[in-house]
Amino acid sequence: MDALLLSRLQFAVATYFHFLFVPITLGLSLIIAIMETIYVRSGDEDYKRMAKFWGKIFLINFAVGIVTGITLEFQFGTNWSRYSSYVGDIFGSLLAIEATTSFFLESTFIAVWAFGWNRLSPKMHCVSIWLVAIASSLSAIWILIANSWMQHPVGYAIRNGRAELTDFIAVVTQKFAVLTILHVLSAAYILAGFFVLGICAYNILRKQHTEFFIKSFRVAIVFTLIFACFEIFEGHLHGELLKHTQPTKLAAMESHWETTSSAPMYLLSIPDPKNERNSVEIGKVPYLLSLLATHSLTGEVQGLRDFPKDERPNVWLAYFPFRIMVSLAGLFVLLTVVGWFKRNKLESSPRYLKIMQFAIPLPFIATTMGWTLTETGRQPWIVYGLMKTSESVSPIAVSQVATTLVGFIVLYSLLGLTAFYLIAKVARKGPEPIADSSK
């Protein structure tokens, strides 16, 4: 292995682990804000207990998310210094905005919320969690804008051998960034929703704090259903945009080799990149790929053969993650629709509750597959069409990267085990007793 591959593996390990916790933080902050708003408006103490209970899990995730997020940013200097030098004027400014605005706002008001239960009025305390939820999403938005620029660079000029920012508005408002923000935030909200629903199902099945968790389930099912349905619609818009911004990724996602008008879609294919074809094609749906990509039954869709072999992504790492992600997205809609109809009879629906309990990992898998598609489908480019990944790695020794990679795996494994142990402990213990809810 060379330093490039090891650096990519190290960044992938850090990113995958970091994104186990970020979506829960994003979604839980919003769900907690909704619960506390209901408490302030209704005076129902159960919703205050909900905010406190889910808040404990939120704080655990937030702490781990901070620790793992910082190491990601350091890698741009240690492992990807040539990339940082080339595009730092654009990429660095976006990360700086995120850190100096959204992150500090979020961190400040998390402290206000966590320690302000008996120091602020209920309304002002509720405002603090809404500010946390807004700041969390804003933080994600700035990072996603930076990533979107890597996927579709705009608003720049090459000067003095580096990319320099020329149009900040174009960078932050481009369609690719807007759709990416909607897609990733919705996925995070779905993940957090299923996380809440699964924990609720676990406790309802065991008849622990049943009324409390039924109420929590009803809040979460509406929240999750809305975003699960929206994600299907938005995902189509995002896929359609790839035809214009990343045609190689679109072709790899569908294992589409030859430029074709009236292109069909296959429900399942087995790619054969060596021979530039599919060895197996099952479930042909005529015209569907053209219709989805161009809104025309006879629209032309470029195939991978149109692009140089050294500019094609790994088809396997684009095709199968895409299929898994889309299949799970459809399942999420089905499960939340069923949950909507069962929300008033959960205690008599043990089979559904068991499914929801074991469905907790599925959104994690879906988001992981989504990021795999996003990042590997862009290869061999680190900035699509502008800078290749092989040109961006730091001039460092293989032994240095190998050592830190092992260190990351060991450290993150310990962090993960600790975090999930604490989350499981809180989930099993349940909410604080009613008599103590004002403490």
C-alpha positions as CSV (number, residue, x, y, z in Angstrom):
1,M,0.0,0.0,0.0
2,D,1.2,3.5,-0.7
3,A,0.6,6.7,1.2
4,L,-2.3,7.7,-1.0
5,L,-4.3,4.6,-0.4
6,L,-3.5,4.6,3.3
7,S,-4.5,8.3,3.6
8,R,-7.8,7.6,1.8
9,L,-8.5,4.6,4.2
10,Q,-7.7,6.8,7.2
11,F,-10.0,9.5,6.1
12,A,-12.7,7.0,5.3
13,V,-12.4,5.4,8.8
14,A,-12.6,8.8,10.5
15,T,-15.5,9.9,8.3
16,Y,-17.6,6.8,8.7
17,F,-17.1,6.7,12.4
18,H,-17.8,10.5,12.7
19,F,-21.1,10.1,10.7
20,L,-22.4,7.4,13.1
21,F,-23.0,10.2,15.6
22,V,-23.6,13.4,13.6
23,P,-27.0,12.4,12.1
24,I,-28.3,11.5,15.6
25,T,-27.1,14.9,16.9
26,L,-28.8,16.7,14.0
27,G,-32.1,14.9,14.2
28,L,-32.3,14.6,18.0
29,S,-31.8,18.3,18.5
30,L,-34.8,19.0,16.3
31,I,-37.0,16.3,17.9
32,I,-36.1,17.5,21.4
33,A,-36.9,21.0,20.4
34,I,-40.4,19.9,19.1
35,M,-41.0,17.9,22.4
36,E,-40.0,20.9,24.6
37,T,-42.2,23.2,22.5
38,I,-45.2,20.9,23.1
39,Y,-44.3,21.0,26.8
40,V,-44.2,24.8,26.9
41,R,-47.5,25.1,25.0
42,S,-49.4,22.4,26.8
43,G,-47.8,22.2,30.2
44,D,-47.7,18.4,29.9
45,E,-44.8,17.3,32.1
46,D,-44.3,14.1,30.1
47,Y,-42.9,16.2,27.2
48,K,-40.5,17.9,29.6
49,R,-39.3,14.5,30.7
50,M,-39.0,13.5,27.1
51,A,-36.7,16.5,26.4
52,K,-34.5,15.5,29.3
53,F,-34.4,11.8,28.5
54,W,-33.6,12.2,24.8
55,G,-31.3,15.1,25.7
56,K,-29.0,12.8,27.7
57,I,-28.5,10.6,24.6
58,F,-28.1,13.8,22.5
59,L,-25.3,15.1,24.7
60,I,-23.4,11.8,24.5
61,N,-23.6,11.9,20.7
62,F,-22.6,15.5,20.6
63,A,-19.5,14.9,22.7
64,V,-18.2,12.0,20.5
65,G,-19.1,14.0,17.3
66,I,-16.9,16.9,18.4
67,V,-13.9,14.7,19.2
68,T,-14.1,12.8,15.9
69,G,-14.9,15.9,13.8
70,I,-11.7,17.7,14.9
71,T,-9.5,14.9,13.7
72,L,-11.0,15.1,10.2
73,E,-10.1,18.7,9.8
74,F,-6.6,18.1,11.0
75,Q,-6.1,15.6,8.2
76,F,-6.4,18.3,5.6
77,G,-3.1,19.6,6.9
78,T,-1.4,16.3,7.7
79,N,-2.5,14.0,4.9
80,W,-3.9,16.3,2.2
81,S,-1.6,19.4,2.4
82,R,-1.3,19.7,-1.4
83,Y,-5.1,19.8,-1.7
84,S,-5.3,22.4,1.1
85,S,-2.7,24.5,-0.6
86,Y,-4.4,24.3,-4.0
87,V,-8.0,25.0,-2.9
88,G,-7.6,26.4,0.6
89,D,-8.9,29.9,-0.4
90,I,-12.3,28.3,-1.1
91,F,-12.5,25.2,1.0
92,G,-10.8,26.7,4.0
93,S,-13.0,29.8,4.1
94,L,-16.2,27.6,4.2
95,L,-14.9,25.5,7.1
96,A,-13.8,28.7,8.9
97,I,-17.3,30.1,8.6
98,E,-18.7,26.9,10.0
99,A,-16.3,26.9,13.0
100,T,-16.6,30.6,13.9
101,T,-20.4,30.9,13.6
102,S,-22.5,27.7,13.7
103,F,-20.2,25.6,15.9
104,F,-19.7,28.3,18.6
105,L,-23.4,29.1,18.6
106,E,-24.3,25.4,19.0
107,S,-21.7,24.8,21.7
108,T,-22.8,27.9,23.7
109,F,-26.5,27.1,23.7
110,I,-26.0,23.4,24.4
111,A,-24.4,24.5,27.7
112,V,-27.3,27.0,28.3
113,W,-29.8,24.2,27.6
114,A,-28.1,21.5,29.6
115,F,-27.6,23.6,32.8
116,G,-30.5,26.1,32.4
117,W,-33.5,24.0,33.4
118,N,-34.0,25.8,36.7
119,R,-32.3,29.0,35.7
120,L,-34.3,30.1,32.7
121,S,-38.0,30.4,32.1
122,P,-39.6,27.5,30.2
123,K,-39.9,29.7,27.1
124,M,-36.4,30.9,27.1
125,H,-35.1,27.4,27.8
126,C,-37.1,26.2,24.8
127,V,-35.5,28.9,22.7
128,S,-32.1,27.6,23.7
129,I,-32.7,24.1,22.3
130,W,-34.2,25.6,19.1
131,L,-31.0,27.6,18.7
132,V,-29.0,24.4,19.2
133,A,-31.1,22.6,16.5
134,I,-30.7,25.5,14.1
135,A,-27.0,25.9,14.7
136,S,-26.4,22.1,14.3
137,S,-28.1,22.2,10.9
138,L,-26.2,25.3,9.9
139,S,-23.0,23.7,10.9
140,A,-23.8,20.7,8.6
141,I,-24.9,23.1,5.8
142,W,-21.5,24.9,5.7
143,I,-19.7,21.5,5.6
144,L,-22.0,20.2,2.9
145,I,-21.4,23.4,0.8
146,A,-17.7,22.7,1.0
147,N,-18.2,19.1,0.0
148,S,-20.5,20.2,-2.8
149,W,-17.9,22.5,-4.2
150,M,-15.5,19.4,-4.4
151,Q,-18.3,17.6,-6.3
152,H,-19.1,20.5,-8.6
153,P,-16.6,23.4,-8.4
154,V,-18.0,26.8,-9.3
155,G,-17.2,30.5,-8.5
156,Y,-13.4,30.2,-8.8
157,A,-10.5,31.1,-11.0
158,I,-7.0,29.5,-11.3
159,R,-4.5,32.2,-10.3
160,N,-0.8,31.7,-9.4
161,G,-1.2,27.9,-9.6
162,R,-4.1,27.6,-7.2
163,A,-7.9,27.9,-7.1
164,E,-9.1,31.2,-5.7
165,L,-12.6,32.3,-4.8
166,T,-14.2,34.7,-7.2
167,D,-18.0,34.3,-6.5
168,F,-18.9,33.4,-3.0
169,I,-22.7,33.6,-3.7
170,A,-22.3,31.1,-6.6
171,V,-20.6,28.6,-4.3
172,V,-23.2,28.7,-1.5
173,T,-26.3,28.9,-3.7
174,Q,-25.4,26.5,-6.5
175,K,-28.1,23.8,-7.2
176,F,-25.8,21.0,-6.3
177,A,-25.2,22.4,-2.9
178,V,-28.9,23.1,-2.2
179,L,-29.9,19.5,-3.2
180,T,-27.0,18.0,-1.2
181,I,-28.1,19.9,1.9
182,L,-31.7,18.8,1.6
183,H,-30.6,15.2,0.9
184,V,-28.2,14.8,3.8
185,L,-30.2,16.7,6.4
186,S,-33.3,14.6,5.5
187,A,-31.3,11.4,5.8
188,A,-30.0,12.6,9.2
189,Y,-33.5,13.4,10.4
190,I,-34.7,9.9,9.2
191,L,-31.8,8.2,11.0
192,A,-32.5,10.1,14.3
193,G,-36.2,9.3,13.9
194,F,-35.7,5.6,13.5
195,F,-33.3,5.7,16.5
196,V,-36.0,7.2,18.7
197,L,-38.7,4.8,17.3
198,G,-36.5,1.8,17.9
199,I,-35.7,2.7,21.5
200,C,-39.4,3.4,22.0
201,A,-40.3,0.0,20.5
202,Y,-37.8,-1.7,22.8
203,N,-39.3,-0.2,25.9
204,I,-43.0,-0.6,24.9
205,L,-42.3,-4.3,24.2
206,R,-40.9,-4.7,27.7
207,K,-43.8,-2.7,29.2
208,Q,-41.4,-0.2,30.7
209,H,-42.6,3.4,31.0
210,T,-45.2,2.5,28.3
211,E,-47.1,5.7,28.2
212,F,-44.0,7.8,28.1
213,F,-42.5,5.9,25.1
214,I,-45.9,5.7,23.3
215,K,-46.0,9.5,23.4
216,S,-42.4,9.8,22.2
217,F,-43.2,7.3,19.4
218,R,-46.1,9.4,18.2
219,V,-43.9,12.5,18.0
220,A,-41.1,10.7,16.2
221,I,-43.3,8.8,13.7
222,V,-44.8,12.0,12.3
223,F,-41.3,13.6,12.1
224,T,-39.7,10.6,10.4
225,L,-42.6,10.0,8.0
226,I,-42.4,13.5,6.6
227,F,-38.7,13.3,5.9
228,A,-38.8,9.7,4.6
229,C,-41.3,10.7,2.0
230,F,-39.4,13.9,1.1
231,E,-36.2,12.0,0.7
232,I,-37.6,9.9,-2.1
233,F,-38.6,13.0,-4.0
234,E,-35.4,14.9,-3.4
235,G,-33.3,11.9,-4.2
236,H,-34.8,11.8,-7.7
237,L,-33.9,15.5,-8.2
238,H,-30.3,14.8,-7.0
239,G,-29.9,11.9,-9.3
240,E,-31.2,13.9,-12.3
241,L,-28.7,16.7,-11.6
242,L,-25.8,14.2,-11.9
243,K,-26.4,13.9,-15.6
244,H,-25.1,17.4,-16.0
245,T,-22.6,17.7,-13.1
246,Q,-21.1,14.2,-12.7
247,P,-22.0,12.0,-15.7
248,T,-19.4,9.4,-14.8
249,K,-20.9,8.9,-11.4
250,L,-24.4,8.5,-12.9
251,A,-23.2,5.9,-15.4
252,A,-21.4,4.0,-12.6
253,M,-24.4,4.1,-10.4
254,E,-26.4,2.3,-13.1
255,S,-23.5,0.3,-14.5
256,H,-24.3,1.9,-17.8
257,W,-21.6,1.3,-20.3
258,E,-22.7,2.5,-23.7
259,T,-24.2,5.9,-24.5
260,T,-27.8,5.2,-25.4
261,S,-31.1,7.0,-26.2
262,S,-34.2,5.4,-24.7
263,A,-31.9,3.8,-22.1
264,P,-33.5,1.1,-20.0
265,M,-32.8,0.4,-16.3
266,Y,-32.1,-3.0,-14.8
267,L,-33.3,-3.9,-11.4
268,L,-30.1,-5.9,-10.8
269,S,-26.9,-6.1,-12.8
270,I,-23.5,-7.6,-12.1
271,P,-20.8,-5.2,-13.5
272,D,-17.8,-6.6,-15.4
273,P,-15.5,-3.5,-15.6
274,K,-12.7,-5.5,-17.1
275,N,-14.7,-6.2,-20.2
276,E,-16.7,-2.9,-20.0
277,R,-20.1,-4.6,-19.8
278,N,-22.5,-6.3,-17.3
279,S,-22.1,-10.1,-17.0
280,V,-25.7,-10.3,-15.7
281,E,-28.7,-8.1,-16.3
282,I,-32.0,-8.9,-14.6
283,G,-35.4,-7.1,-14.6
284,K,-35.1,-4.8,-17.6
285,V,-37.5,-1.7,-17.4
286,P,-37.5,-0.1,-20.9
287,Y,-36.9,3.7,-21.1
288,L,-36.7,4.1,-17.3
289,L,-33.1,5.4,-17.1
290,S,-33.7,8.0,-19.8
291,L,-36.9,9.1,-18.2
292,L,-35.4,9.5,-14.7
293,A,-32.2,11.2,-16.0
294,T,-33.7,13.4,-18.8
295,H,-37.5,13.5,-18.2
296,S,-37.8,12.1,-21.7
297,L,-38.4,8.5,-22.9
298,T,-35.9,9.0,-25.7
299,G,-33.3,11.1,-23.8
300,E,-29.6,10.2,-24.2
301,V,-27.6,8.9,-21.2
302,Q,-23.8,8.8,-21.5
303,G,-22.1,5.5,-20.9
304,L,-18.8,4.8,-19.1
305,R,-17.1,3.9,-22.4
306,D,-17.3,7.6,-23.4
307,F,-14.8,8.5,-20.6
308,P,-11.1,7.5,-20.3
309,K,-10.5,4.5,-18.2
310,D,-8.4,6.4,-15.7
311,E,-11.3,8.9,-15.1
312,R,-13.9,6.3,-14.3
313,P,-14.9,5.6,-10.7
314,N,-15.0,2.1,-9.3
315,V,-18.3,0.8,-10.6
316,W,-18.8,-1.8,-7.9
317,L,-18.5,0.9,-5.2
318,A,-21.1,3.1,-6.9
319,Y,-23.6,0.6,-8.2
320,F,-24.2,-1.6,-5.2
321,P,-24.2,1.2,-2.5
322,F,-26.7,3.1,-4.6
323,R,-29.0,0.1,-4.9
324,I,-28.8,-0.6,-1.1
325,M,-29.5,3.1,-0.3
326,V,-32.5,3.3,-2.6
327,S,-34.0,0.0,-1.4
328,L,-33.7,1.1,2.3
329,A,-35.2,4.5,1.5
330,G,-38.3,2.7,0.1
331,L,-38.4,0.5,3.2
332,F,-38.3,3.6,5.5
333,V,-41.3,5.0,3.8
334,L,-43.2,1.7,4.2
335,L,-42.3,1.3,7.9
336,T,-43.2,4.9,8.8
337,V,-46.5,4.7,6.9
338,V,-47.4,1.5,8.8
339,G,-46.3,3.2,12.0
340,W,-48.6,6.1,11.4
341,F,-51.6,3.8,11.2
342,K,-50.5,1.8,14.2
343,R,-49.5,4.9,16.4
344,N,-52.7,4.5,18.5
345,K,-52.5,0.8,19.0
346,L,-48.8,0.1,19.5
347,E,-49.2,-2.2,22.5
348,S,-51.2,-4.6,20.4
349,S,-48.7,-4.5,17.5
350,P,-45.7,-6.5,18.9
351,R,-44.6,-7.7,15.5
352,Y,-44.3,-4.2,14.2
353,L,-42.5,-3.1,17.3
354,K,-40.0,-5.9,17.0
355,I,-39.3,-4.9,13.4
356,M,-38.8,-1.2,14.4
357,Q,-36.5,-2.3,17.3
358,F,-34.2,-4.2,14.9
359,A,-34.5,-1.5,12.2
360,I,-32.3,0.9,14.2
361,P,-29.1,0.0,12.2
362,L,-30.8,0.4,8.8
363,P,-30.6,4.2,8.4
364,F,-26.9,4.0,9.5
365,I,-26.3,1.5,6.7
366,A,-28.2,3.8,4.3
367,T,-26.2,6.9,5.1
368,T,-22.9,5.0,5.0
369,M,-23.9,3.7,1.5
370,G,-24.8,7.2,0.5
371,W,-21.4,8.6,1.5
372,T,-19.6,5.7,-0.1
373,L,-21.4,6.5,-3.4
374,T,-20.8,10.2,-3.0
375,E,-17.1,10.0,-2.4
376,T,-16.0,6.9,-4.5
377,G,-18.3,8.0,-7.4
378,R,-16.3,11.2,-7.7
379,Q,-13.0,9.4,-8.1
380,P,-10.4,9.7,-9.4
381,W,-11.0,13.4,-8.7
382,I,-10.8,15.0,-5.2
383,V,-12.3,18.1,-6.9
384,Y,-14.3,16.9,-9.8
385,G,-12.7,17.7,-13.1
386,L,-10.1,20.0,-11.5
387,M,-7.7,18.1,-9.2
388,K,-7.1,14.4,-9.0
389,T,-6.8,12.6,-5.6
390,S,-3.4,11.4,-6.5
391,E,-2.2,15.0,-6.8
392,S,-3.5,16.1,-3.5
393,V,-1.8,13.8,-0.9
394,S,0.9,15.1,1.3
395,P,4.5,14.0,0.8
396,I,4.6,11.7,3.8
397,A,6.0,8.3,4.5
398,V,3.9,5.1,4.3
399,S,5.0,4.2,7.8
400,Q,3.6,7.4,9.2
401,V,0.2,7.0,7.7
402,A,0.0,3.3,8.6
403,T,0.8,4.1,12.2
404,T,-1.9,6.8,12.5
405,L,-4.4,4.6,10.7
406,V,-4.0,1.8,13.3
407,G,-4.1,4.5,16.0
408,F,-7.4,5.8,14.6
409,I,-9.0,2.4,14.4
410,V,-8.0,1.5,18.0
411,L,-9.0,4.9,19.5
412,Y,-12.3,5.1,17.6
413,S,-13.2,1.5,18.5
414,L,-12.8,2.4,22.2
415,L,-14.7,5.6,21.8
416,G,-17.5,3.8,19.9
417,L,-17.8,1.0,22.5
418,T,-18.0,3.6,25.3
419,A,-20.5,5.8,23.6
420,F,-22.8,3.0,22.6
421,Y,-22.6,1.5,26.1
422,L,-23.6,4.8,27.6
423,I,-26.5,5.2,25.1
424,A,-27.7,1.7,25.7
425,K,-27.6,2.3,29.5
426,V,-29.7,5.5,29.2
427,A,-32.1,3.8,26.8
428,R,-32.7,0.8,29.2
429,K,-33.0,3.0,32.3
430,G,-35.7,5.1,30.8
431,P,-36.8,8.6,31.9
432,E,-36.5,10.1,35.3
433,P,-39.4,9.5,37.7
434,I,-42.2,12.0,37.5
435,A,-41.6,13.2,41.0
436,D,-38.1,14.2,40.0
437,S,-38.9,15.9,36.7
438,S,-38.4,19.4,38.0
439,K,-34.8,18.8,39.3
